[in-house]
Amino acid sequence: LIKRIPKSWQWAILSSTGWIVGYILFVIFIPEEMGFLFGPVMGAILGVVQWFILKQEFDLADWWIPISILAWTTGLTLFPGALTSGALPGALTGLTLVIFFRYSSKDKALLNEAA
């Protein structure tokens, strides 16, 4: 992200803040028997927070929120475990970023303006 997104340092700060706030809100407001919602809720919170950065760079950024929900639901709810809780969301969101970088129409628009 450092080479592709201006002020990429915001990604770490906003993501960390999203995790902390999301976790606190989840613990306070969601009953324990509804713990299966942790993945989708955290995915939505992180997706929205990170979307604010991505929307400035990629036309496809609107896909980030549903992909984030799917990724974190997969890692934290469907296949929780020491190895999968971070690896599955990381793989799914990483693949999404690769697609954004490869097929960003904003990059293509800049190329067309230069031509």
N, CA, C and O atoms as a DFTB+ gen file, in Angstrom:
460 C
 N C O
     1  1       0.811      -1.202       0.000
     2  2       0.000       0.000       0.000
     3  2       0.855       1.267       0.000
     4  3       0.427       2.314      -0.487
     5  1       2.047       1.167       0.540
     6  2       2.897       2.357       0.681
     7  2       3.158       3.020      -0.665
     8  3       3.130       4.246      -0.764
     9  1       3.411       2.225      -1.701
    10  2       3.740       2.791      -3.006
    11  2       2.505       3.146      -3.826
    12  3       2.616       3.877      -4.810
    13  1       1.341       2.647      -3.447
    14  2       0.149       2.840      -4.263
    15  2      -0.854       3.838      -3.702
    16  3      -1.646       4.403      -4.456
    17  1      -0.833       4.061      -2.401
    18  2      -1.850       4.902      -1.780
    19  2      -1.171       6.020      -0.995
    20  3      -0.378       5.757      -0.091
    21  1      -1.488       7.275      -1.345
    22  2      -0.947       8.381      -0.548
    23  2      -1.437       8.282       0.897
    24  3      -2.573       7.880       1.147
    25  1      -0.601       8.640       1.816
    26  2      -0.924       8.592       3.252
    27  2      -1.350       7.189       3.679
    28  3      -2.306       7.029       4.439
    29  1      -0.654       6.199       3.199
    30  2      -1.010       4.813       3.514
    31  2      -0.864       4.501       5.004
    32  3      -1.409       3.503       5.474
    33  1      -0.152       5.321       5.741
    34  2      -0.025       5.133       7.185
    35  2      -1.388       5.182       7.863
    36  3      -1.568       4.619       8.943
    37  1      -2.351       5.858       7.227
    38  2      -3.699       5.933       7.797
    39  2      -4.354       4.553       7.866
    40  3      -5.197       4.303       8.727
    41  1      -3.965       3.666       6.962
    42  2      -4.538       2.320       6.923
    43  2      -4.341       1.622       8.268
    44  3      -5.289       1.072       8.829
    45  1      -3.122       1.644       8.781
    46  2      -2.821       0.970      10.052
    47  2      -3.553       1.632      11.211
    48  3      -4.087       0.947      12.084
    49  1      -3.580       2.938      11.224
    50  2      -4.231       3.647      12.327
    51  2      -5.743       3.413      12.311
    52  3      -6.334       3.087      13.341
    53  1      -6.363       3.578      11.146
    54  2      -7.813       3.391      11.062
    55  2      -8.217       1.933      11.288
    56  3      -9.239       1.666      11.920
    57  1      -7.430       0.999      10.781
    58  2      -7.741      -0.418      10.976
    59  2      -7.629      -0.805      12.450
    60  3      -8.482      -1.522      12.973
    61  1      -6.587      -0.335      13.111
    62  2      -6.422      -0.623      14.534
    63  2      -7.553      -0.010      15.356
    64  3      -8.100      -0.650      16.254
    65  1      -7.888       1.217      15.042
    66  2      -8.987       1.881      15.747
    67  2     -10.300       1.152      15.499
    68  3     -11.095       0.971      16.421
    69  1     -10.533       0.732      14.255
    70  2     -11.742      -0.017      13.924
    71  2     -11.840      -1.310      14.711
    72  3     -12.911      -1.655      15.212
    73  1     -10.715      -2.039      14.825
    74  2     -10.698      -3.286      15.605
    75  2     -11.044      -3.030      17.061
    76  3     -11.882      -3.718      17.642
    77  1     -10.390      -2.032      17.646
    78  2     -10.590      -1.746      19.072
    79  2     -12.026      -1.304      19.346
    80  3     -12.686      -1.835      20.239
    81  1     -12.499      -0.338      18.578
    82  2     -13.871       0.167      18.778
    83  2     -14.885      -0.927      18.475
    84  3     -15.846      -1.106      19.223
    85  1     -14.680      -1.658      17.388
    86  2     -15.599      -2.734      17.031
    87  2     -15.673      -3.811      18.095
    88  3     -16.757      -4.287      18.431
    89  1     -14.532      -4.192      18.620
    90  2     -14.504      -5.232      19.655
    91  2     -15.226      -4.762      20.915
    92  3     -16.025      -5.497      21.495
    93  1     -14.938      -3.544      21.326
    94  2     -15.591      -2.998      22.528
    95  2     -17.102      -2.926      22.334
    96  3     -17.860      -3.345      23.209
    97  1     -17.541      -2.403      21.203
    98  2     -18.980      -2.310      20.940
    99  2     -19.622      -3.694      20.878
   100  3     -20.737      -3.889      21.363
   101  1     -18.922      -4.645      20.286
   102  2     -19.460      -5.998      20.181
   103  2     -19.644      -6.600      21.576
   104  3     -20.690      -7.176      21.875
   105  1     -18.640      -6.467      22.413
   106  2     -18.710      -7.028      23.764
   107  2     -19.818      -6.359      24.578
   108  3     -20.508      -7.027      25.348
   109  1     -19.990      -5.067      24.416
   110  2     -20.995      -4.340      25.196
   111  2     -22.415      -4.622      24.713
   112  3     -23.314      -4.830      25.528
   113  1     -22.628      -4.631      23.396
   114  2     -23.989      -4.636      22.872
   115  2     -24.509      -5.960      22.324
   116  3     -25.719      -6.118      22.164
   117  1     -23.635      -6.909      22.035
   118  2     -24.088      -8.170      21.442
   119  2     -24.101      -9.253      22.521
   120  3     -23.076      -9.500      23.156
   121  1     -25.244      -9.900      22.736
   122  2     -25.289     -10.971      23.738
   123  2     -24.336     -12.110      23.383
   124  3     -24.048     -12.359      22.212
   125  1     -23.859     -12.786      24.409
   126  2     -22.864     -13.850      24.224
   127  2     -23.360     -14.962      23.302
   128  3     -22.573     -15.523      22.539
   129  1     -24.639     -15.285      23.360
   130  2     -25.170     -16.360      22.510
   131  2     -25.227     -15.973      21.030
   132  3     -25.526     -16.814      20.182
   133  1     -24.946     -14.726      20.721
   134  2     -24.917     -14.287      19.326
   135  2     -23.481     -14.045      18.860
   136  3     -23.235     -13.237      17.965
   137  1     -22.549     -14.751      19.475
   138  2     -21.136     -14.609      19.145
   139  2     -20.801     -14.928      17.705
   140  3     -19.771     -14.488      17.193
   141  1     -21.669     -15.698      17.038
   142  2     -21.437     -16.029      15.625
   143  2     -21.469     -14.787      14.734
   144  3     -21.059     -14.847      13.575
   145  1     -21.951     -13.669      15.263
   146  2     -21.996     -12.427      14.486
   147  2     -20.675     -11.653      14.530
   148  3     -20.533     -10.627      13.865
   149  1     -19.713     -12.142      15.310
   150  2     -18.452     -11.406      15.454
   151  2     -17.749     -11.191      14.114
   152  3     -17.304     -10.080      13.827
   153  1     -17.643     -12.227      13.299
   154  2     -16.977     -12.108      12.002
   155  2     -17.639     -11.092      11.083
   156  3     -16.964     -10.197      10.574
   157  1     -18.959     -11.212      10.857
   158  2     -19.609     -10.241       9.981
   159  2     -19.569      -8.803      10.513
   160  3     -19.400      -7.854       9.748
   161  1     -19.726      -8.655      11.831
   162  2     -19.716      -7.302      12.409
   163  2     -18.331      -6.680      12.271
   164  3     -18.209      -5.527      11.858
   165  1     -17.291      -7.431      12.611
   166  2     -15.937      -6.891      12.489
   167  2     -15.581      -6.646      11.026
   168  3     -14.911      -5.665      10.704
   169  1     -16.027      -7.535      10.143
   170  2     -15.789      -7.331       8.718
   171  2     -16.436      -6.057       8.211
   172  3     -15.846      -5.323       7.418
   173  1     -17.648      -5.797       8.671
   174  2     -18.353      -4.580       8.253
   175  2     -17.658      -3.328       8.786
   176  3     -17.470      -2.353       8.059
   177  1     -17.284      -3.367      10.050
   178  2     -16.621      -2.200      10.647
   179  2     -15.290      -1.933       9.954
   180  3     -15.015      -0.800       9.557
   181  1     -14.470      -2.955       9.806
   182  2     -13.173      -2.777       9.135
   183  2     -13.359      -2.387       7.678
   184  3     -12.623      -1.551       7.154
   185  1     -14.342      -2.993       7.024
   186  2     -14.592      -2.676       5.627
   187  2     -14.937      -1.214       5.422
   188  3     -14.426      -0.573       4.504
   189  1     -15.797      -0.690       6.270
   190  2     -16.198       0.717       6.146
   191  2     -15.021       1.638       6.440
   192  3     -14.776       2.591       5.702
   193  1     -14.298       1.356       7.510
   194  2     -13.157       2.195       7.881
   195  2     -12.103       2.205       6.767
   196  3     -11.601       3.268       6.401
   197  1     -11.772       1.047       6.237
   198  2     -10.752       0.964       5.195
   199  2     -11.259       1.493       3.856
   200  3     -10.477       1.986       3.042
   201  1     -12.544       1.393       3.633
   202  2     -13.145       1.901       2.394
   203  2     -12.902       3.399       2.240
   204  3     -12.722       3.887       1.125
   205  1     -12.895       4.132       3.360
   206  2     -12.656       5.577       3.284
   207  2     -11.299       5.894       2.658
   208  3     -11.141       6.937       2.024
   209  1     -10.336       5.018       2.828
   210  2      -9.024       5.204       2.204
   211  2      -9.056       4.726       0.755
   212  3      -8.577       5.417      -0.144
   213  1      -9.619       3.549       0.534
   214  2      -9.600       2.943      -0.804
   215  2     -10.448       3.694      -1.820
   216  3     -10.102       3.722      -3.001
   217  1     -11.543       4.302      -1.394
   218  2     -12.447       4.971      -2.343
   219  2     -11.778       6.145      -3.049
   220  3     -12.206       6.551      -4.130
   221  1     -10.732       6.685      -2.440
   222  2     -10.018       7.801      -3.050
   223  2      -9.116       7.348      -4.196
   224  3      -8.701       8.156      -5.026
   225  1      -8.820       6.055      -4.235
   226  2      -7.866       5.542      -5.208
   227  2      -8.446       4.593      -6.247
   228  3      -7.912       4.481      -7.350
   229  1      -9.531       3.910      -5.906
   230  2     -10.040       2.854      -6.772
   231  2     -11.537       2.987      -7.016
   232  3     -12.318       3.167      -6.082
   233  1     -11.927       2.895      -8.287
   234  2     -13.347       2.911      -8.617
   235  2     -14.055       1.663      -8.115
   236  3     -15.254       1.701      -7.841
   237  1     -13.337       0.568      -7.993
   238  2     -13.920      -0.689      -7.525
   239  2     -14.023      -0.757      -6.008
   240  3     -14.423      -1.791      -5.472
   241  1     -13.676       0.304      -5.305
   242  2     -13.604       0.289      -3.841
   243  2     -14.932      -0.044      -3.171
   244  3     -14.935      -0.501      -2.028
   245  1     -16.050       0.170      -3.840
   246  2     -17.343      -0.157      -3.228
   247  2     -17.471      -1.647      -2.938
   248  3     -18.286      -2.051      -2.109
   249  1     -16.682      -2.455      -3.604
   250  2     -16.684      -3.894      -3.354
   251  2     -15.960      -4.251      -2.068
   252  3     -16.117      -5.362      -1.563
   253  1     -15.174      -3.338      -1.532
   254  2     -14.351      -3.637      -0.370
   255  2     -15.189      -4.040       0.851
   256  3     -14.822      -4.976       1.561
   257  1     -16.284      -3.361       1.099
   258  2     -17.085      -3.652       2.292
   259  2     -17.668      -5.066       2.243
   260  3     -17.490      -5.813       3.205
   261  1     -18.363      -5.473       1.158
   262  2     -18.868      -6.857       1.158
   263  2     -17.750      -7.905       1.162
   264  3     -17.914      -8.973       1.752
   265  1     -16.624      -7.619       0.515
   266  2     -15.504      -8.557       0.531
   267  2     -14.945      -8.676       1.947
   268  3     -14.615      -9.773       2.397
   269  1     -14.841      -7.562       2.638
   270  2     -14.346      -7.577       4.011
   271  2     -15.284      -8.369       4.923
   272  3     -14.826      -9.137       5.769
   273  1     -16.580      -8.186       4.755
   274  2     -17.553      -8.952       5.545
   275  2     -17.393     -10.440       5.261
   276  3     -17.345     -11.250       6.187
   277  1     -17.312     -10.797       3.997
   278  2     -17.129     -12.203       3.621
   279  2     -15.824     -12.763       4.182
   280  3     -15.800     -13.870       4.719
   281  1     -14.747     -12.003       4.058
   282  2     -13.432     -12.464       4.505
   283  2     -13.409     -12.713       6.009
   284  3     -12.956     -13.766       6.457
   285  1     -13.892     -11.757       6.783
   286  2     -13.842     -11.907       8.238
   287  2     -14.876     -12.902       8.745
   288  3     -14.666     -13.540       9.777
   289  1     -15.983     -13.039       8.039
   290  2     -16.944     -14.082       8.404
   291  2     -16.314     -15.450       8.188
   292  3     -16.474     -16.351       9.011
   293  1     -15.609     -15.601       7.093
   294  2     -14.935     -16.866       6.804
   295  2     -13.893     -17.181       7.872
   296  3     -13.852     -18.298       8.388
   297  1     -13.064     -16.219       8.201
   298  2     -11.969     -16.457       9.136
   299  2     -12.368     -16.557      10.590
   300  3     -11.802     -17.357      11.335
   301  1     -13.341     -15.754      11.009
   302  2     -13.686     -15.714      12.431
   303  2     -14.920     -16.527      12.797
   304  3     -15.079     -16.921      13.953
   305  1     -15.789     -16.782      11.833
   306  2     -17.046     -17.469      12.151
   307  2     -17.115     -18.861      11.537
   308  3     -17.407     -19.825      12.245
   309  1     -16.857     -18.991      10.250
   310  2     -17.010     -20.286       9.581
   311  2     -15.855     -21.240       9.852
   312  3     -16.075     -22.429      10.085
   313  1     -14.628     -20.731       9.824
   314  2     -13.448     -21.569      10.025
   315  2     -12.512     -20.950      11.057
   316  3     -11.362     -20.652      10.735
   317  1     -12.975     -20.748      12.292
   318  2     -12.086     -20.134      13.288
   319  2     -10.979     -21.097      13.699
   320  3     -11.176     -22.311      13.754
   321  1      -9.858     -20.550      13.976
   322  2      -8.729     -21.362      14.411
   323  2      -7.472     -20.525      14.438
   324  3      -7.435     -19.422      13.893
   325  1      -6.453     -21.047      15.070
   326  2      -5.209     -20.300      15.221
   327  2      -4.601     -19.912      13.878
   328  3      -4.050     -18.820      13.739
   329  1      -4.696     -20.791      12.898
   330  2      -4.088     -20.507      11.599
   331  2      -5.040     -19.832      10.628
   332  3      -4.601     -19.059       9.776
   333  1      -6.324     -20.103      10.734
   334  2      -7.265     -19.611       9.732
   335  2      -7.885     -18.260      10.067
   336  3      -8.331     -17.556       9.161
   337  1      -7.926     -17.882      11.327
   338  2      -8.605     -16.636      11.702
   339  2      -7.998     -15.402      11.054
   340  3      -8.711     -14.437      10.779
   341  1      -6.725     -15.416      10.811
   342  2      -6.087     -14.298      10.128
   343  2      -5.709     -14.606       8.693
   344  3      -5.690     -13.715       7.844
   345  1      -5.406     -15.873       8.421
   346  2      -4.930     -16.244       7.089
   347  2      -6.029     -16.131       6.032
   348  3      -5.788     -15.601       4.947
   349  1      -7.209     -16.615       6.332
   350  2      -8.301     -16.545       5.341
   351  2      -8.707     -15.112       5.027
   352  3      -8.792     -14.753       3.852
   353  1      -8.962     -14.279       6.037
   354  2      -9.274     -12.884       5.706
   355  2      -8.125     -12.185       4.983
   356  3      -8.351     -11.388       4.072
   357  1      -6.893     -12.486       5.390
   358  2      -5.737     -11.881       4.733
   359  2      -5.633     -12.269       3.269
   360  3      -5.320     -11.440       2.415
   361  1      -5.899     -13.539       2.987
   362  2      -5.837     -14.012       1.600
   363  2      -6.941     -13.386       0.755
   364  3      -6.693     -12.939      -0.365
   365  1      -8.156     -13.355       1.290
   366  2      -9.282     -12.804       0.514
   367  2      -9.150     -11.299       0.293
   368  3      -9.402     -10.807      -0.808
   369  1      -8.762     -10.579       1.322
   370  2      -8.622      -9.131       1.142
   371  2      -7.374      -8.804       0.327
   372  3      -7.363      -7.833      -0.429
   373  1      -6.328      -9.605       0.477
   374  2      -5.122      -9.398      -0.336
   375  2      -5.390      -9.604      -1.814
   376  3      -4.939      -8.821      -2.649
   377  1      -6.128     -10.662      -2.138
   378  2      -6.511     -10.906      -3.530
   379  2      -7.360      -9.753      -4.068
   380  3      -7.205      -9.341      -5.218
   381  1      -8.242      -9.246      -3.239
   382  2      -9.085      -8.113      -3.652
   383  2      -8.227      -6.883      -3.944
   384  3      -8.471      -6.181      -4.926
   385  1      -7.231      -6.616      -3.108
   386  2      -6.349      -5.478      -3.360
   387  2      -5.574      -5.650      -4.653
   388  3      -5.382      -4.686      -5.395
   389  1      -5.128      -6.863      -4.931
   390  2      -4.427      -7.127      -6.199
   391  2      -5.343      -6.808      -7.369
   392  3      -4.909      -6.192      -8.342
   393  1      -6.586      -7.212      -7.291
   394  2      -7.563      -6.926      -8.356
   395  2      -7.770      -5.420      -8.474
   396  3      -7.820      -4.885      -9.582
   397  1      -7.890      -4.735      -7.343
   398  2      -8.041      -3.275      -7.380
   399  2      -6.850      -2.627      -8.070
   400  3      -7.026      -1.762      -8.928
   401  1      -5.639      -3.039      -7.703
   402  2      -4.442      -2.458      -8.300
   403  2      -4.375      -2.735      -9.797
   404  3      -3.968      -1.872     -10.575
   405  1      -4.768      -3.916     -10.193
   406  2      -4.647      -4.329     -11.587
   407  2      -5.716      -3.696     -12.476
   408  3      -5.439      -3.345     -13.623
   409  1      -6.916      -3.552     -11.962
   410  2      -8.037      -3.132     -12.805
   411  2      -8.630      -1.792     -12.401
   412  3      -9.792      -1.516     -12.699
   413  1      -7.868      -0.976     -11.742
   414  2      -8.371       0.326     -11.325
   415  2      -8.570       1.226     -12.531
   416  3      -7.635       1.475     -13.292
   417  1      -9.782       1.710     -12.701
   418  2     -10.058       2.584     -13.844
   419  2      -9.482       3.979     -13.619
   420  3      -9.293       4.723     -14.581
   421  1      -9.200       4.352     -12.365
   422  2      -8.564       5.645     -12.127
   423  2      -7.168       5.669     -12.730
   424  3      -6.750       6.681     -13.292
   425  1      -6.434       4.539     -12.614
   426  2      -5.131       4.442     -13.262
   427  2      -5.282       4.543     -14.779
   428  3      -4.490       5.217     -15.438
   429  1      -6.277       3.890     -15.323
   430  2      -6.511       3.923     -16.764
   431  2      -6.896       5.316     -17.214
   432  3      -6.501       5.747     -18.297
   433  1      -7.661       6.027     -16.402
   434  2      -8.064       7.390     -16.741
   435  2      -6.831       8.293     -16.819
   436  3      -6.732       9.137     -17.710
   437  1      -5.895       8.114     -15.886
   438  2      -4.673       8.899     -15.914
   439  2      -3.849       8.586     -17.164
   440  3      -3.253       9.488     -17.751
   441  1      -3.813       7.342     -17.566
   442  2      -3.081       6.953     -18.773
   443  2      -3.727       7.562     -20.006
   444  3      -3.028       8.022     -20.908
   445  1      -5.057       7.571     -20.055
   446  2      -5.763       8.147     -21.196
   447  2      -5.552       9.651     -21.289
   448  3      -5.446      10.193     -22.389
   449  1      -5.490      10.335     -20.141
   450  2      -5.241      11.778     -20.133
   451  2      -3.833      12.085     -20.639
   452  3      -3.621      13.089     -21.319
   453  1      -2.883      11.233     -20.311
   454  2      -1.493      11.445     -20.713
   455  2      -1.309      11.196     -22.215
   456  3      -0.397      11.754     -22.826
   457  1      -2.159      10.373     -22.803
   458  2      -1.999      10.016     -24.215
   459  2      -2.475      11.074     -25.152
   460  3      -2.398      10.901     -26.368
